Amino acid sequence: MAVGYSKVVYQEKKYAVTRSDFNNGKSIKLVAEELGGSDFISLNYYITTSKEILKPCEMPVVKVTDFLNNYKLIK
């Protein structure tokens, strides 16, 4: 289920970010695509009864966590 769309700035580049939730919010998919460029961020995040799991899609965890910790929402 699509939750939302936002534009953000990360490392002086603009990104279009789409978030979708599944399984009553226990699974989250986030995709960020650089506007006018070729970079992207993609991840799945799972909430289980025992832990939370971050699964980047074909990229290093450090790239995903840096993006999540440092993007700025464009208002």
PDB file of N, CA, C, O and CB in Angstrom:
ATOM      1  N   MET A   1       0.841  -1.174   0.000  1.00  0.00           N
ATOM      2  CA  MET A   1       0.000   0.000   0.000  1.00  0.00           C
ATOM      3  C   MET A   1       0.887   1.238   0.000  1.00  0.00           C
ATOM      4  O   MET A   1       1.760   1.370   0.859  1.00  0.00           O
ATOM      5  CB  MET A   1      -0.958  -0.002   1.214  1.00  0.00           C
ATOM      6  N   ALA A   2       0.685   2.122  -0.922  1.00  0.00           N
ATOM      7  CA  ALA A   2       1.466   3.359  -0.983  1.00  0.00           C
ATOM      8  C   ALA A   2       1.079   4.274   0.168  1.00  0.00           C
ATOM      9  O   ALA A   2      -0.098   4.546   0.404  1.00  0.00           O
ATOM     10  CB  ALA A   2       1.257   4.078  -2.336  1.00  0.00           C
ATOM     11  N   VAL A   3       2.091   4.736   0.872  1.00  0.00           N
ATOM     12  CA  VAL A   3       1.861   5.639   2.000  1.00  0.00           C
ATOM     13  C   VAL A   3       2.120   7.069   1.592  1.00  0.00           C
ATOM     14  O   VAL A   3       1.361   7.967   1.956  1.00  0.00           O
ATOM     15  CB  VAL A   3       2.746   5.262   3.188  1.00  0.00           C
ATOM     16  N   GLY A   4       3.182   7.293   0.843  1.00  0.00           N
ATOM     17  CA  GLY A   4       3.451   8.662   0.478  1.00  0.00           C
ATOM     18  C   GLY A   4       4.636   8.869  -0.424  1.00  0.00           C
ATOM     19  O   GLY A   4       5.425   7.968  -0.707  1.00  0.00           O
ATOM     20  N   TYR A   5       4.719  10.117  -0.864  1.00  0.00           N
ATOM     21  CA  TYR A   5       5.756  10.572  -1.773  1.00  0.00           C
ATOM     22  C   TYR A   5       6.280  11.893  -1.229  1.00  0.00           C
ATOM     23  O   TYR A   5       5.502  12.759  -0.830  1.00  0.00           O
ATOM     24  CB  TYR A   5       5.218  10.724  -3.243  1.00  0.00           C
ATOM     25  N   SER A   6       7.595  12.044  -1.214  1.00  0.00           N
ATOM     26  CA  SER A   6       8.213  13.287  -0.760  1.00  0.00           C
ATOM     27  C   SER A   6       9.419  13.585  -1.625  1.00  0.00           C
ATOM     28  O   SER A   6       9.944  12.713  -2.317  1.00  0.00           O
ATOM     29  CB  SER A   6       8.616  13.201   0.733  1.00  0.00           C
ATOM     30  N   LYS A   7       9.849  14.839  -1.570  1.00  0.00           N
ATOM     31  CA  LYS A   7      11.118  15.222  -2.182  1.00  0.00           C
ATOM     32  C   LYS A   7      12.055  15.606  -1.051  1.00  0.00           C
ATOM     33  O   LYS A   7      11.670  16.298  -0.109  1.00  0.00           O
ATOM     34  CB  LYS A   7      10.943  16.403  -3.216  1.00  0.00           C
ATOM     35  N   VAL A   8      13.306  15.138  -1.163  1.00  0.00           N
ATOM     36  CA  VAL A   8      14.304  15.414  -0.138  1.00  0.00           C
ATOM     37  C   VAL A   8      15.610  15.839  -0.793  1.00  0.00           C
ATOM     38  O   VAL A   8      15.801  15.676  -1.998  1.00  0.00           O
ATOM     39  CB  VAL A   8      14.525  14.179   0.762  1.00  0.00           C
ATOM     40  N   VAL A   9      16.509  16.390   0.029  1.00  0.00           N
ATOM     41  CA  VAL A   9      17.868  16.695  -0.405  1.00  0.00           C
ATOM     42  C   VAL A   9      18.815  15.834   0.415  1.00  0.00           C
ATOM     43  O   VAL A   9      18.698  15.740   1.637  1.00  0.00           O
ATOM     44  CB  VAL A   9      18.200  18.224  -0.245  1.00  0.00           C
ATOM     45  N   TYR A  10      19.748  15.213  -0.275  1.00  0.00           N
ATOM     46  CA  TYR A  10      20.772  14.396   0.362  1.00  0.00           C
ATOM     47  C   TYR A  10      22.074  14.606  -0.399  1.00  0.00           C
ATOM     48  O   TYR A  10      22.126  14.418  -1.615  1.00  0.00           O
ATOM     49  CB  TYR A  10      20.365  12.880   0.391  1.00  0.00           C
ATOM     50  N   GLN A  11      23.103  14.988   0.302  1.00  0.00           N
ATOM     51  CA  GLN A  11      24.414  15.276  -0.297  1.00  0.00           C
ATOM     52  C   GLN A  11      24.279  16.253  -1.468  1.00  0.00           C
ATOM     53  O   GLN A  11      24.873  16.061  -2.529  1.00  0.00           O
ATOM     54  CB  GLN A  11      25.087  13.971  -0.773  1.00  0.00           C
ATOM     55  N   GLU A  12      23.489  17.296  -1.250  1.00  0.00           N
ATOM     56  CA  GLU A  12      23.275  18.375  -2.218  1.00  0.00           C
ATOM     57  C   GLU A  12      22.599  17.924  -3.515  1.00  0.00           C
ATOM     58  O   GLU A  12      22.681  18.613  -4.532  1.00  0.00           O
ATOM     59  CB  GLU A  12      24.589  19.014  -2.547  1.00  0.00           C
ATOM     60  N   LYS A  13      21.932  16.770  -3.478  1.00  0.00           N
ATOM     61  CA  LYS A  13      21.172  16.275  -4.629  1.00  0.00           C
ATOM     62  C   LYS A  13      19.723  16.097  -4.205  1.00  0.00           C
ATOM     63  O   LYS A  13      19.446  15.778  -3.048  1.00  0.00           O
ATOM     64  CB  LYS A  13      21.766  14.931  -5.172  1.00  0.00           C
ATOM     65  N   LYS A  14      18.797  16.303  -5.138  1.00  0.00           N
ATOM     66  CA  LYS A  14      17.371  16.115  -4.856  1.00  0.00           C
ATOM     67  C   LYS A  14      16.952  14.693  -5.203  1.00  0.00           C
ATOM     68  O   LYS A  14      17.382  14.121  -6.205  1.00  0.00           O
ATOM     69  CB  LYS A  14      16.518  17.135  -5.645  1.00  0.00           C
ATOM     70  N   TYR A  15      16.094  14.136  -4.341  1.00  0.00           N
ATOM     71  CA  TYR A  15      15.588  12.782  -4.523  1.00  0.00           C
ATOM     72  C   TYR A  15      14.074  12.763  -4.402  1.00  0.00           C
ATOM     73  O   TYR A  15      13.499  13.516  -3.616  1.00  0.00           O
ATOM     74  CB  TYR A  15      16.217  11.826  -3.502  1.00  0.00           C
ATOM     75  N   ALA A  16      13.437  11.912  -5.172  1.00  0.00           N
ATOM     76  CA  ALA A  16      12.016  11.605  -5.018  1.00  0.00           C
ATOM     77  C   ALA A  16      11.932  10.329  -4.193  1.00  0.00           C
ATOM     78  O   ALA A  16      12.510   9.308  -4.564  1.00  0.00           O
ATOM     79  CB  ALA A  16      11.289  11.444  -6.418  1.00  0.00           C
ATOM     80  N   VAL A  17      11.213  10.384  -3.075  1.00  0.00           N
ATOM     81  CA  VAL A  17      11.141   9.256  -2.155  1.00  0.00           C
ATOM     82  C   VAL A  17       9.711   8.733  -2.097  1.00  0.00           C
ATOM     83  O   VAL A  17       8.765   9.499  -1.915  1.00  0.00           O
ATOM     84  CB  VAL A  17      11.632   9.662  -0.746  1.00  0.00           C
ATOM     85  N   THR A  18       9.567   7.422  -2.254  1.00  0.00           N
ATOM     86  CA  THR A  18       8.265   6.766  -2.151  1.00  0.00           C
ATOM     87  C   THR A  18       8.336   5.724  -1.052  1.00  0.00           C
ATOM     88  O   THR A  18       9.267   4.920  -0.998  1.00  0.00           O
ATOM     89  CB  THR A  18       7.844   6.119  -3.506  1.00  0.00           C
ATOM     90  N   ARG A  19       7.344   5.747  -0.180  1.00  0.00           N
ATOM     91  CA  ARG A  19       7.252   4.751   0.898  1.00  0.00           C
ATOM     92  C   ARG A  19       5.958   3.973   0.742  1.00  0.00           C
ATOM     93  O   ARG A  19       4.894   4.545   0.505  1.00  0.00           O
ATOM     94  CB  ARG A  19       7.319   5.427   2.304  1.00  0.00           C
ATOM     95  N   SER A  20       6.068   2.663   0.877  1.00  0.00           N
ATOM     96  CA  SER A  20       4.908   1.776   0.845  1.00  0.00           C
ATOM     97  C   SER A  20       4.955   0.887   2.075  1.00  0.00           C
ATOM     98  O   SER A  20       6.021   0.400   2.451  1.00  0.00           O
ATOM     99  CB  SER A  20       4.875   0.923  -0.463  1.00  0.00           C
ATOM    100  N   ASP A  21       3.803   0.670   2.703  1.00  0.00           N
ATOM    101  CA  ASP A  21       3.696  -0.212   3.866  1.00  0.00           C
ATOM    102  C   ASP A  21       2.917  -1.463   3.491  1.00  0.00           C
ATOM    103  O   ASP A  21       1.991  -1.419   2.682  1.00  0.00           O
ATOM    104  CB  ASP A  21       3.016   0.514   5.052  1.00  0.00           C
ATOM    105  N   PHE A  22       3.313  -2.580   4.097  1.00  0.00           N
ATOM    106  CA  PHE A  22       2.661  -3.863   3.884  1.00  0.00           C
ATOM    107  C   PHE A  22       2.483  -4.557   5.232  1.00  0.00           C
ATOM    108  O   PHE A  22       3.083  -4.145   6.225  1.00  0.00           O
ATOM    109  CB  PHE A  22       3.480  -4.751   2.902  1.00  0.00           C
ATOM    110  N   ASN A  23       1.680  -5.585   5.270  1.00  0.00           N
ATOM    111  CA  ASN A  23       1.489  -6.399   6.481  1.00  0.00           C
ATOM    112  C   ASN A  23       1.123  -5.551   7.698  1.00  0.00           C
ATOM    113  O   ASN A  23       1.718  -5.684   8.767  1.00  0.00           O
ATOM    114  CB  ASN A  23       2.754  -7.199   6.778  1.00  0.00           C
ATOM    115  N   ASN A  24       0.137  -4.679   7.513  1.00  0.00           N
ATOM    116  CA  ASN A  24      -0.326  -3.805   8.593  1.00  0.00           C
ATOM    117  C   ASN A  24       0.798  -2.962   9.187  1.00  0.00           C
ATOM    118  O   ASN A  24       0.859  -2.760  10.399  1.00  0.00           O
ATOM    119  CB  ASN A  24      -0.969  -4.632   9.686  1.00  0.00           C
ATOM    120  N   GLY A  25       1.685  -2.472   8.325  1.00  0.00           N
ATOM    121  CA  GLY A  25       2.770  -1.602   8.766  1.00  0.00           C
ATOM    122  C   GLY A  25       3.992  -2.323   9.302  1.00  0.00           C
ATOM    123  O   GLY A  25       4.927  -1.682   9.782  1.00  0.00           O
ATOM    124  N   LYS A  26       4.000  -3.643   9.230  1.00  0.00           N
ATOM    125  CA  LYS A  26       5.145  -4.396   9.751  1.00  0.00           C
ATOM    126  C   LYS A  26       6.232  -4.616   8.702  1.00  0.00           C
ATOM    127  O   LYS A  26       7.310  -5.118   9.021  1.00  0.00           O
ATOM    128  CB  LYS A  26       4.681  -5.735  10.284  1.00  0.00           C
ATOM    129  N   SER A  27       5.958  -4.250   7.470  1.00  0.00           N
ATOM    130  CA  SER A  27       6.944  -4.285   6.388  1.00  0.00           C
ATOM    131  C   SER A  27       6.868  -2.944   5.662  1.00  0.00           C
ATOM    132  O   SER A  27       5.789  -2.490   5.283  1.00  0.00           O
ATOM    133  CB  SER A  27       6.684  -5.496   5.398  1.00  0.00           C
ATOM    134  N   ILE A  28       8.024  -2.324   5.477  1.00  0.00           N
ATOM    135  CA  ILE A  28       8.082  -1.013   4.824  1.00  0.00           C
ATOM    136  C   ILE A  28       9.066  -1.102   3.665  1.00  0.00           C
ATOM    137  O   ILE A  28      10.157  -1.655   3.805  1.00  0.00           O
ATOM    138  CB  ILE A  28       8.502   0.114   5.833  1.00  0.00           C
ATOM    139  N   LYS A  29       8.674  -0.558   2.531  1.00  0.00           N
ATOM    140  CA  LYS A  29       9.569  -0.447   1.383  1.00  0.00           C
ATOM    141  C   LYS A  29       9.772   1.031   1.113  1.00  0.00           C
ATOM    142  O   LYS A  29       8.809   1.792   1.026  1.00  0.00           O
ATOM    143  CB  LYS A  29       8.995  -1.188   0.119  1.00  0.00           C
ATOM    144  N   LEU A  30      11.028   1.437   0.979  1.00  0.00           N
ATOM    145  CA  LEU A  30      11.359   2.820   0.676  1.00  0.00           C
ATOM    146  C   LEU A  30      12.275   2.848  -0.535  1.00  0.00           C
ATOM    147  O   LEU A  30      13.266   2.122  -0.597  1.00  0.00           O
ATOM    148  CB  LEU A  30      12.022   3.519   1.891  1.00  0.00           C
ATOM    149  N   VAL A  31      11.931   3.698  -1.500  1.00  0.00           N
ATOM    150  CA  VAL A  31      12.743   3.879  -2.699  1.00  0.00           C
ATOM    151  C   VAL A  31      12.960   5.372  -2.884  1.00  0.00           C
ATOM    152  O   VAL A  31      12.005   6.149  -2.891  1.00  0.00           O
ATOM    153  CB  VAL A  31      12.063   3.238  -3.963  1.00  0.00           C
ATOM    154  N   ALA A  32      14.219   5.772  -3.035  1.00  0.00           N
ATOM    155  CA  ALA A  32      14.574   7.168  -3.293  1.00  0.00           C
ATOM    156  C   ALA A  32      15.364   7.214  -4.593  1.00  0.00           C
ATOM    157  O   ALA A  32      16.384   6.538  -4.726  1.00  0.00           O
ATOM    158  CB  ALA A  32      15.400   7.785  -2.103  1.00  0.00           C
ATOM    159  N   GLU A  33      14.893   8.015  -5.562  1.00  0.00           N
ATOM    160  CA  GLU A  33      15.562   8.133  -6.848  1.00  0.00           C
ATOM    161  C   GLU A  33      16.050   9.560  -7.031  1.00  0.00           C
ATOM    162  O   GLU A  33      15.289  10.514  -6.867  1.00  0.00           O
ATOM    163  CB  GLU A  33      14.622   7.723  -8.002  1.00  0.00           C
ATOM    164  N   GLU A  34      17.327   9.697  -7.373  1.00  0.00           N
ATOM    165  CA  GLU A  34      17.893  11.016  -7.597  1.00  0.00           C
ATOM    166  C   GLU A  34      17.203  11.669  -8.790  1.00  0.00           C
ATOM    167  O   GLU A  34      17.101  11.067  -9.859  1.00  0.00           O
ATOM    168  CB  GLU A  34      19.420  10.928  -7.824  1.00  0.00           C
ATOM    169  N   LEU A  35      16.735  12.887  -8.609  1.00  0.00           N
ATOM    170  CA  LEU A  35      16.085  13.628  -9.687  1.00  0.00           C
ATOM    171  C   LEU A  35      17.158  14.219 -10.600  1.00  0.00           C
ATOM    172  O   LEU A  35      18.011  14.983 -10.149  1.00  0.00           O
ATOM    173  CB  LEU A  35      15.159  14.750  -9.117  1.00  0.00           C
ATOM    174  N   GLY A  36      17.114  13.868 -11.865  1.00  0.00           N
ATOM    175  CA  GLY A  36      18.096  14.362 -12.817  1.00  0.00           C
ATOM    176  C   GLY A  36      19.432  13.634 -12.743  1.00  0.00           C
ATOM    177  O   GLY A  36      20.424  14.100 -13.304  1.00  0.00           O
ATOM    178  N   GLY A  37      19.468  12.504 -12.060  1.00  0.00           N
ATOM    179  CA  GLY A  37      20.706  11.739 -11.923  1.00  0.00           C
ATOM    180  C   GLY A  37      20.429  10.262 -11.924  1.00  0.00           C
ATOM    181  O   GLY A  37      19.323   9.825 -12.240  1.00  0.00           O
ATOM    182  N   SER A  38      21.448   9.484 -11.566  1.00  0.00           N
ATOM    183  CA  SER A  38      21.294   8.027 -11.639  1.00  0.00           C
ATOM    184  C   SER A  38      21.364   7.326 -10.283  1.00  0.00           C
ATOM    185  O   SER A  38      21.246   6.102 -10.225  1.00  0.00           O
ATOM    186  CB  SER A  38      22.350   7.461 -12.536  1.00  0.00           C
ATOM    187  N   ASP A  39      21.552   8.075  -9.186  1.00  0.00           N
ATOM    188  CA  ASP A  39      21.672   7.444  -7.881  1.00  0.00           C
ATOM    189  C   ASP A  39      20.299   7.023  -7.365  1.00  0.00           C
ATOM    190  O   ASP A  39      19.280   7.613  -7.724  1.00  0.00           O
ATOM    191  CB  ASP A  39      22.353   8.392  -6.885  1.00  0.00           C
ATOM    192  N   PHE A  40      20.287   6.005  -6.525  1.00  0.00           N
ATOM    193  CA  PHE A  40      19.042   5.581  -5.890  1.00  0.00           C
ATOM    194  C   PHE A  40      19.358   4.901  -4.566  1.00  0.00           C
ATOM    195  O   PHE A  40      20.463   4.407  -4.340  1.00  0.00           O
ATOM    196  CB  PHE A  40      18.240   4.630  -6.817  1.00  0.00           C
ATOM    197  N   ILE A  41      18.364   4.893  -3.710  1.00  0.00           N
ATOM    198  CA  ILE A  41      18.413   4.206  -2.421  1.00  0.00           C
ATOM    199  C   ILE A  41      17.182   3.315  -2.394  1.00  0.00           C
ATOM    200  O   ILE A  41      16.091   3.755  -2.756  1.00  0.00           O
ATOM    201  CB  ILE A  41      18.449   5.222  -1.186  1.00  0.00           C
ATOM    202  N   SER A  42      17.343   2.074  -1.970  1.00  0.00           N
ATOM    203  CA  SER A  42      16.206   1.161  -1.898  1.00  0.00           C
ATOM    204  C   SER A  42      16.386   0.239  -0.700  1.00  0.00           C
ATOM    205  O   SER A  42      17.462  -0.314  -0.473  1.00  0.00           O
ATOM    206  CB  SER A  42      16.062   0.340  -3.211  1.00  0.00           C
ATOM    207  N   LEU A  43      15.308   0.088   0.059  1.00  0.00           N
ATOM    208  CA  LEU A  43      15.395  -0.759   1.242  1.00  0.00           C
ATOM    209  C   LEU A  43      14.042  -1.338   1.607  1.00  0.00           C
ATOM    210  O   LEU A  43      12.988  -0.832   1.222  1.00  0.00           O
ATOM    211  CB  LEU A  43      15.957   0.025   2.414  1.00  0.00           C
ATOM    212  N   ASN A  44      14.117  -2.410   2.358  1.00  0.00           N
ATOM    213  CA  ASN A  44      12.950  -2.994   3.015  1.00  0.00           C
ATOM    214  C   ASN A  44      13.256  -3.014   4.505  1.00  0.00           C
ATOM    215  O   ASN A  44      14.396  -3.241   4.912  1.00  0.00           O
ATOM    216  CB  ASN A  44      12.622  -4.443   2.465  1.00  0.00           C
ATOM    217  N   TYR A  45      12.239  -2.777   5.308  1.00  0.00           N
ATOM    218  CA  TYR A  45      12.384  -2.749   6.758  1.00  0.00           C
ATOM    219  C   TYR A  45      11.276  -3.617   7.338  1.00  0.00           C
ATOM    220  O   TYR A  45      10.098  -3.413   7.044  1.00  0.00           O
ATOM    221  CB  TYR A  45      12.321  -1.278   7.323  1.00  0.00           C
ATOM    222  N   TYR A  46      11.661  -4.585   8.162  1.00  0.00           N
ATOM    223  CA  TYR A  46      10.711  -5.540   8.713  1.00  0.00           C
ATOM    224  C   TYR A  46      10.665  -5.423  10.234  1.00  0.00           C
ATOM    225  O   TYR A  46      11.701  -5.307  10.888  1.00  0.00           O
ATOM    226  CB  TYR A  46      11.079  -6.974   8.293  1.00  0.00           C
ATOM    227  N   ILE A  47       9.478  -5.455  10.777  1.00  0.00           N
ATOM    228  CA  ILE A  47       9.281  -5.452  12.224  1.00  0.00           C
ATOM    229  C   ILE A  47       8.698  -6.802  12.604  1.00  0.00           C
ATOM    230  O   ILE A  47       7.581  -7.140  12.212  1.00  0.00           O
ATOM    231  CB  ILE A  47       8.345  -4.273  12.683  1.00  0.00           C
ATOM    232  N   THR A  48       9.464  -7.571  13.372  1.00  0.00           N
ATOM    233  CA  THR A  48       9.000  -8.889  13.813  1.00  0.00           C
ATOM    234  C   THR A  48       8.731  -8.823  15.316  1.00  0.00           C
ATOM    235  O   THR A  48       8.961  -7.790  15.946  1.00  0.00           O
ATOM    236  CB  THR A  48      10.054 -10.011  13.476  1.00  0.00           C
ATOM    237  N   THR A  49       8.256  -9.899  15.874  1.00  0.00           N
ATOM    238  CA  THR A  49       7.988  -9.920  17.314  1.00  0.00           C
ATOM    239  C   THR A  49       9.265  -9.872  18.135  1.00  0.00           C
ATOM    240  O   THR A  49       9.236  -9.469  19.298  1.00  0.00           O
ATOM    241  CB  THR A  49       7.195 -11.158  17.680  1.00  0.00           C
ATOM    242  N   SER A  50      10.392 -10.279  17.545  1.00  0.00           N
ATOM    243  CA  SER A  50      11.640 -10.315  18.312  1.00  0.00           C
ATOM    244  C   SER A  50      12.656  -9.240  17.926  1.00  0.00           C
ATOM    245  O   SER A  50      13.543  -8.926  18.719  1.00  0.00           O
ATOM    246  CB  SER A  50      12.272 -11.652  18.154  1.00  0.00           C
ATOM    247  N   LYS A  51      12.543  -8.660  16.705  1.00  0.00           N
ATOM    248  CA  LYS A  51      13.528  -7.656  16.287  1.00  0.00           C
ATOM    249  C   LYS A  51      13.048  -6.873  15.068  1.00  0.00           C
ATOM    250  O   LYS A  51      12.026  -7.186  14.457  1.00  0.00           O
ATOM    251  CB  LYS A  51      14.869  -8.326  15.977  1.00  0.00           C
ATOM    252  N   GLU A  52      13.822  -5.849  14.743  1.00  0.00           N
ATOM    253  CA  GLU A  52      13.601  -5.063  13.537  1.00  0.00           C
ATOM    254  C   GLU A  52      14.764  -5.329  12.587  1.00  0.00           C
ATOM    255  O   GLU A  52      15.919  -5.387  13.010  1.00  0.00           O
ATOM    256  CB  GLU A  52      13.469  -3.534  13.863  1.00  0.00           C
ATOM    257  N   ILE A  53      14.453  -5.490  11.297  1.00  0.00           N
ATOM    258  CA  ILE A  53      15.463  -5.896  10.324  1.00  0.00           C
ATOM    259  C   ILE A  53      15.481  -4.909   9.163  1.00  0.00           C
ATOM    260  O   ILE A  53      14.455  -4.673   8.524  1.00  0.00           O
ATOM    261  CB  ILE A  53      15.194  -7.335   9.814  1.00  0.00           C
ATOM    262  N   LEU A  54      16.653  -4.332   8.893  1.00  0.00           N
ATOM    263  CA  LEU A  54      16.851  -3.448   7.754  1.00  0.00           C
ATOM    264  C   LEU A  54      17.524  -4.249   6.650  1.00  0.00           C
ATOM    265  O   LEU A  54      18.586  -4.835   6.861  1.00  0.00           O
ATOM    266  CB  LEU A  54      17.701  -2.194   8.144  1.00  0.00           C
ATOM    267  N   LYS A  55      16.902  -4.274   5.462  1.00  0.00           N
ATOM    268  CA  LYS A  55      17.434  -5.022   4.325  1.00  0.00           C
ATOM    269  C   LYS A  55      17.603  -4.081   3.136  1.00  0.00           C
ATOM    270  O   LYS A  55      16.646  -3.850   2.396  1.00  0.00           O
ATOM    271  CB  LYS A  55      16.502  -6.212   3.957  1.00  0.00           C
ATOM    272  N   PRO A  56      18.802  -3.534   2.938  1.00  0.00           N
ATOM    273  CA  PRO A  56      19.042  -2.728   1.742  1.00  0.00           C
ATOM    274  C   PRO A  56      18.921  -3.603   0.492  1.00  0.00           C
ATOM    275  O   PRO A  56      19.194  -4.803   0.537  1.00  0.00           O
ATOM    276  CB  PRO A  56      20.440  -2.055   1.803  1.00  0.00           C
ATOM    277  N   CYS A  57      18.520  -3.006  -0.597  1.00  0.00           N
ATOM    278  CA  CYS A  57      18.375  -3.735  -1.859  1.00  0.00           C
ATOM    279  C   CYS A  57      19.609  -3.489  -2.725  1.00  0.00           C
ATOM    280  O   CYS A  57      19.731  -2.446  -3.367  1.00  0.00           O
ATOM    281  CB  CYS A  57      17.076  -3.302  -2.611  1.00  0.00           C
ATOM    282  N   GLU A  58      20.512  -4.454  -2.733  1.00  0.00           N
ATOM    283  CA  GLU A  58      21.700  -4.448  -3.583  1.00  0.00           C
ATOM    284  C   GLU A  58      22.580  -3.220  -3.391  1.00  0.00           C
ATOM    285  O   GLU A  58      23.092  -2.655  -4.357  1.00  0.00           O
ATOM    286  CB  GLU A  58      21.289  -4.539  -5.017  1.00  0.00           C
ATOM    287  N   MET A  59      22.755  -2.809  -2.128  1.00  0.00           N
ATOM    288  CA  MET A  59      23.653  -1.712  -1.800  1.00  0.00           C
ATOM    289  C   MET A  59      24.105  -1.864  -0.361  1.00  0.00           C
ATOM    290  O   MET A  59      23.459  -2.565   0.418  1.00  0.00           O
ATOM    291  CB  MET A  59      22.970  -0.340  -2.023  1.00  0.00           C
ATOM    292  N   PRO A  60      25.205  -1.218   0.005  1.00  0.00           N
ATOM    293  CA  PRO A  60      25.706  -1.354   1.368  1.00  0.00           C
ATOM    294  C   PRO A  60      24.764  -0.750   2.418  1.00  0.00           C
ATOM    295  O   PRO A  60      24.093   0.251   2.166  1.00  0.00           O
ATOM    296  CB  PRO A  60      27.063  -0.703   1.474  1.00  0.00           C
ATOM    297  N   VAL A  61      24.731  -1.369   3.579  1.00  0.00           N
ATOM    298  CA  VAL A  61      23.924  -0.859   4.697  1.00  0.00           C
ATOM    299  C   VAL A  61      24.334   0.565   5.038  1.00  0.00           C
ATOM    300  O   VAL A  61      23.480   1.397   5.345  1.00  0.00           O
ATOM    301  CB  VAL A  61      24.070  -1.768   5.939  1.00  0.00           C
ATOM    302  N   VAL A  62      25.628   0.858   4.987  1.00  0.00           N
ATOM    303  CA  VAL A  62      26.115   2.187   5.349  1.00  0.00           C
ATOM    304  C   VAL A  62      25.529   3.272   4.435  1.00  0.00           C
ATOM    305  O   VAL A  62      25.258   4.380   4.899  1.00  0.00           O
ATOM    306  CB  VAL A  62      27.645   2.219   5.287  1.00  0.00           C
ATOM    307  N   LYS A  63      25.332   2.974   3.159  1.00  0.00           N
ATOM    308  CA  LYS A  63      24.741   3.950   2.241  1.00  0.00           C
ATOM    309  C   LYS A  63      23.301   4.237   2.641  1.00  0.00           C
ATOM    310  O   LYS A  63      22.878   5.393   2.657  1.00  0.00           O
ATOM    311  CB  LYS A  63      24.803   3.442   0.782  1.00  0.00           C
ATOM    312  N   VAL A  64      22.553   3.203   2.961  1.00  0.00           N
ATOM    313  CA  VAL A  64      21.145   3.358   3.346  1.00  0.00           C
ATOM    314  C   VAL A  64      21.026   4.107   4.679  1.00  0.00           C
ATOM    315  O   VAL A  64      20.226   5.035   4.798  1.00  0.00           O
ATOM    316  CB  VAL A  64      20.457   1.973   3.449  1.00  0.00           C
ATOM    317  N   THR A  65      21.806   3.715   5.662  1.00  0.00           N
ATOM    318  CA  THR A  65      21.700   4.367   6.974  1.00  0.00           C
ATOM    319  C   THR A  65      22.163   5.820   6.907  1.00  0.00           C
ATOM    320  O   THR A  65      21.598   6.675   7.589  1.00  0.00           O
ATOM    321  CB  THR A  65      22.526   3.602   8.020  1.00  0.00           C
ATOM    322  N   ASP A  66      23.175   6.113   6.102  1.00  0.00           N
ATOM    323  CA  ASP A  66      23.605   7.504   5.952  1.00  0.00           C
ATOM    324  C   ASP A  66      22.494   8.341   5.320  1.00  0.00           C
ATOM    325  O   ASP A  66      22.235   9.464   5.753  1.00  0.00           O
ATOM    326  CB  ASP A  66      24.890   7.586   5.097  1.00  0.00           C
ATOM    327  N   PHE A  67      21.847   7.801   4.309  1.00  0.00           N
ATOM    328  CA  PHE A  67      20.726   8.505   3.686  1.00  0.00           C
ATOM    329  C   PHE A  67      19.617   8.758   4.708  1.00  0.00           C
ATOM    330  O   PHE A  67      19.137   9.885   4.829  1.00  0.00           O
ATOM    331  CB  PHE A  67      20.177   7.697   2.489  1.00  0.00           C
ATOM    332  N   LEU A  68      19.209   7.730   5.438  1.00  0.00           N
ATOM    333  CA  LEU A  68      18.123   7.863   6.411  1.00  0.00           C
ATOM    334  C   LEU A  68      18.456   8.855   7.528  1.00  0.00           C
ATOM    335  O   LEU A  68      17.566   9.536   8.038  1.00  0.00           O
ATOM    336  CB  LEU A  68      17.803   6.508   7.012  1.00  0.00           C
ATOM    337  N   ASN A  69      19.707   8.936   7.903  1.00  0.00           N
ATOM    338  CA  ASN A  69      20.117   9.826   8.986  1.00  0.00           C
ATOM    339  C   ASN A  69      20.395  11.258   8.546  1.00  0.00           C
ATOM    340  O   ASN A  69      20.472  12.152   9.388  1.00  0.00           O
ATOM    341  CB  ASN A  69      21.333   9.277   9.642  1.00  0.00           C
ATOM    342  N   ASN A  70      20.546  11.497   7.241  1.00  0.00           N
ATOM    343  CA  ASN A  70      21.019  12.811   6.787  1.00  0.00           C
ATOM    344  C   ASN A  70      20.175  13.507   5.731  1.00  0.00           C
ATOM    345  O   ASN A  70      20.495  14.641   5.374  1.00  0.00           O
ATOM    346  CB  ASN A  70      22.367  12.666   6.262  1.00  0.00           C
ATOM    347  N   TYR A  71      19.129  12.902   5.218  1.00  0.00           N
ATOM    348  CA  TYR A  71      18.329  13.605   4.213  1.00  0.00           C
ATOM    349  C   TYR A  71      17.574  14.765   4.877  1.00  0.00           C
ATOM    350  O   TYR A  71      17.320  14.750   6.081  1.00  0.00           O
ATOM    351  CB  TYR A  71      17.331  12.626   3.516  1.00  0.00           C
ATOM    352  N   LYS A  72      17.227  15.757   4.073  1.00  0.00           N
ATOM    353  CA  LYS A  72      16.433  16.891   4.542  1.00  0.00           C
ATOM    354  C   LYS A  72      15.183  17.004   3.671  1.00  0.00           C
ATOM    355  O   LYS A  72      15.276  17.032   2.444  1.00  0.00           O
ATOM    356  CB  LYS A  72      17.264  18.219   4.506  1.00  0.00           C
ATOM    357  N   LEU A  73      14.045  17.067   4.292  1.00  0.00           N
ATOM    358  CA  LEU A  73      12.777  17.190   3.580  1.00  0.00           C
ATOM    359  C   LEU A  73      12.683  18.551   2.912  1.00  0.00           C
ATOM    360  O   LEU A  73      12.990  19.573   3.526  1.00  0.00           O
ATOM    361  CB  LEU A  73      11.592  16.979   4.536  1.00  0.00           C
ATOM    362  N   ILE A  74      12.258  18.566   1.652  1.00  0.00           N
ATOM    363  CA  ILE A  74      12.012  19.817   0.924  1.00  0.00           C
ATOM    364  C   ILE A  74      10.573  20.216   1.193  1.00  0.00           C
ATOM    365  O   ILE A  74       9.654  19.435   0.948  1.00  0.00           O
ATOM    366  CB  ILE A  74      12.285  19.664  -0.625  1.00  0.00           C
ATOM    367  N   LYS A  75      10.376  21.407   1.687  1.00  0.00           N
ATOM    368  CA  LYS A  75       9.011  21.884   2.008  1.00  0.00           C
ATOM    369  C   LYS A  75       8.447  22.735   0.912  1.00  0.00           C
ATOM    370  O   LYS A  75       7.318  23.212   1.021  1.00  0.00           O
ATOM    371  CB  LYS A  75       9.004  22.670   3.302  1.00  0.00           C
TER     372      LYS A  75
END
